[in-house]
Amino acid sequence: MYFLAQTIGAVIRWLLKGCKTKLEHEIHGKLPATWGRSYDMENLAIGMLVGFIFIAIVMLLLYYNVIS
């Protein structure tokens, strides 16, 4: 799960940058960190945030019987 969250964070970050960097560098953390201790940790934080948002949306959809 750790690697999956980190990869999702790297892909989201790559998309937010407008696909201007190499996806391989994003996934493997070869770029300098901007706000965290390491690039990998930043990608993990982004991936976990996206995962929590996804779970919250699914829970809301289940609560309001939009999906069953």
BELDA-V79487 format. One record per residue. N is the residue number from 1. RES is the residue in three letters. OMEGA is omega as a letter, one per 20 degrees, with the letter a starting at -180 (* if undefined). D_CENTER is the distance of its C-alpha to the mean C-alpha in Angstrom with 2 decimals. Layout:
n:N res:RES omega:OMEGA d_center:D_CENTER
n:N res:RES omega:OMEGA d_center:D_CENTER
This chain:
n:1 res:MET omega:a d_center:12.10
n:2 res:TYR omega:a d_center:11.10
n:3 res:PHE omega:r d_center:10.69
n:4 res:LEU omega:r d_center:8.83
n:5 res:ALA omega:r d_center:6.04
n:6 res:GLN omega:r d_center:6.37
n:7 res:THR omega:r d_center:6.74
n:8 res:ILE omega:r d_center:3.98
n:9 res:GLY omega:r d_center:2.26
n:10 res:ALA omega:a d_center:5.88
n:11 res:VAL omega:r d_center:6.57
n:12 res:ILE omega:r d_center:5.19
n:13 res:ARG omega:r d_center:6.95
n:14 res:TRP omega:r d_center:9.66
n:15 res:LEU omega:r d_center:10.28
n:16 res:LEU omega:r d_center:10.65
n:17 res:LYS omega:r d_center:13.03
n:18 res:GLY omega:r d_center:14.98
n:19 res:CYS omega:a d_center:14.72
n:20 res:LYS omega:r d_center:17.17
n:21 res:THR omega:r d_center:16.06
n:22 res:LYS omega:r d_center:16.15
n:23 res:LEU omega:r d_center:13.11
n:24 res:GLU omega:r d_center:14.79
n:25 res:HIS omega:r d_center:14.86
n:26 res:GLU omega:a d_center:11.17
n:27 res:ILE omega:a d_center:10.56
n:28 res:HIS omega:r d_center:13.60
n:29 res:GLY omega:a d_center:13.17
n:30 res:LYS omega:a d_center:16.45
n:31 res:LEU omega:a d_center:15.95
n:32 res:PRO omega:r d_center:17.18
n:33 res:ALA omega:a d_center:15.22
n:34 res:THR omega:a d_center:15.57
n:35 res:TRP omega:a d_center:15.12
n:36 res:GLY omega:r d_center:14.51
n:37 res:ARG omega:r d_center:16.60
n:38 res:SER omega:a d_center:14.81
n:39 res:TYR omega:r d_center:12.18
n:40 res:ASP omega:r d_center:10.84
n:41 res:MET omega:r d_center:10.82
n:42 res:GLU omega:r d_center:8.99
n:43 res:ASN omega:r d_center:6.06
n:44 res:LEU omega:r d_center:6.60
n:45 res:ALA omega:r d_center:7.05
n:46 res:ILE omega:r d_center:4.10
n:47 res:GLY omega:r d_center:2.60
n:48 res:MET omega:r d_center:6.21
n:49 res:LEU omega:r d_center:6.71
n:50 res:VAL omega:r d_center:5.33
n:51 res:GLY omega:r d_center:7.30
n:52 res:PHE omega:r d_center:10.08
n:53 res:ILE omega:r d_center:10.43
n:54 res:PHE omega:r d_center:10.77
n:55 res:ILE omega:r d_center:13.25
n:56 res:ALA omega:r d_center:15.06
n:57 res:ILE omega:r d_center:15.62
n:58 res:VAL omega:r d_center:16.98
n:59 res:MET omega:r d_center:19.16
n:60 res:LEU omega:r d_center:20.53
n:61 res:LEU omega:r d_center:21.36
n:62 res:LEU omega:a d_center:23.12
n:63 res:TYR omega:a d_center:24.93
n:64 res:TYR omega:r d_center:26.34
n:65 res:ASN omega:r d_center:27.26
n:66 res:VAL omega:r d_center:25.43
n:67 res:ILE omega:a d_center:24.40
n:68 res:SER omega:* d_center:26.41
